Amino acid sequence: MNDSLSTLPAFEQLSRIPLYVPGKPILEVQRELGLTRIVKLASNENPWGPTEAVKARLASVISGSEFESLNLYPVSDGHYLRKRIAERKGVSLDRVILGNGSSELLELVAKAAFMDGGSAVIPRHSFAIYGIATQTAGGRIIESRASATEFDADDILRAVADDTRLVYLGHPNNPTGLRLERAAVERLMKNLREDIVLVVDQAYAEYEEPADYPDTASYLDQRPNLLVLHTFSKVHALAALRIGYGLGSKELMGYLERVRSPFNTNHLAQVAAEVAVQDLAFEAFSREKNGEARAAFMLQAGKHRCQLTGTGGNFVLMETAFPAVDLFNELLHRGVIVRPMQAYDLPNHIRVTLGKPEEMATFWNAAGPLLDGGC
Ligand SMILES: Cc1ncc(COP(=O)(O)O)c(C=O)c1O
């Protein structure tokens, strides 16, 4: 890093914040290792989409009269998509905000909450952006207790400090696949100080069985300081378009509007998401396929005596008796990209996205011999 730049106090502070390391892109692995056939199971994308209906809508933009309007800015607040989301979720339009991926909303809420400093409570082993968003907005992290196998709602409440402005909660959590049960969600809603913004990240909620899942959106009327986040990157299979949404009270949305850049979501993403959010059949199909892939994975993992934790999301977290980065590297050389979890304080775990049957077969063909002596 350039020395004269790091003498700026803000840059010096920034240099101490860990960089987000995304899953390795397929093209990069092809280039670096000279491999042609690569399977990527590293970023929890949905292998079953996008759908033909989304394709048709995007094609209509490219080949129809809408194409000529691409010189114009998109609808700044994504009114039409927000309307569809509001209908689907049974809330009013003024309780929906869009983000350039839900990652942007994780950052926007931090920017709003930490304008005067303060702290965020974040359970250990949570999605990296929670900590990065907190620190880059000038907030301090308080880590609450959690392990690869257990989430502790009561410790979140205990960890709250006088200056706490925000609590982040993955529900279910990435990478552990854990989520709070209904009673714990209730306790959190009831006992968390009212002036603290509770951000519940439901990026993988659609993979849960609707009847069993305690959707925290049902508390929106009770708690004005609640932000429930969803994304189009996972079950809706639109990760490349970068679009997500938040649900909250009208008051909270008013504050977030002040930190949101105008035109933060683009036209193609808005129109594709309008189609995707109405497609309940594709959601159910993806959920079913994910369930099948998880059951098949558990069977194979059992054969190799590999421990898996959590059951949420479209991924598994697998424990290894040796540094998981070694397994990651071996797999990479065999054309399979997974995610080692050392950056999440889990040096002996890898996270594997649940892909199509043929992708999972490639994974086990590569991983099986490496794990023959057990995980
Ligand atoms: C828990 C969680 N939240 C949010 C995101 C961000 O999703 P996006 O910014 O693509 O909407 C991810 C992405 O992997 C995630 O795992």
The ligand as an SDF file (V2000), in Angstrom:
LIG
                    3D

 16 16  0  0  0  0  0  0  0  0999 V2000
  -26.2900  -14.4170    3.8080 C   0  0  0  0  0  0  0  0  0  0  0  0
  -26.1290  -13.6110    2.5750 C   0  0  0  0  0  0  0  0  0  0  0  0
  -26.6520  -12.3920    2.5320 N   0  0  0  0  0  0  0  0  0  0  0  0
  -26.5340  -11.6100    1.4550 C   0  0  0  0  0  0  0  0  0  0  0  0
  -25.8440  -12.0510    0.3550 C   0  0  0  0  0  0  0  0  0  0  0  0
  -25.6480  -11.0890   -0.7780 C   0  0  0  0  0  0  0  0  0  0  0  0
  -26.4320  -11.3390   -1.8200 O   0  0  0  0  0  0  0  0  0  0  0  0
  -26.5890  -10.2860   -3.0030 P   0  0  0  0  0  0  0  0  0  0  0  0
  -25.7660   -9.0890   -2.7140 O   0  0  0  0  0  0  0  0  0  0  0  0
  -26.1600  -11.0220   -4.2000 O   0  0  0  0  0  0  0  0  0  0  0  0
  -28.0520   -9.9700   -2.9860 O   0  0  0  0  0  0  0  0  0  0  0  0
  -25.2700  -13.3070    0.3370 C   0  0  0  0  0  0  0  0  0  0  0  0
  -24.5000  -13.7670   -0.8210 C   0  0  0  0  0  0  0  0  0  0  0  0
  -23.8810  -14.7760   -0.8630 O   0  0  0  0  0  0  0  0  0  0  0  0
  -25.4210  -14.1120    1.4940 C   0  0  0  0  0  0  0  0  0  0  0  0
  -24.8690  -15.3160    1.5570 O   0  0  0  0  0  0  0  0  0  0  0  0
  1  2  1  0
  2  3  1  0
  2 15  2  0
  3  4  2  0
  4  5  1  0
  5  6  1  0
  5 12  2  0
  6  7  1  0
  7  8  1  0
  8  9  2  0
  8 10  1  0
  8 11  1  0
 12 13  1  0
 12 15  1  0
 13 14  2  0
 15 16  1  0
M  END
$$$$
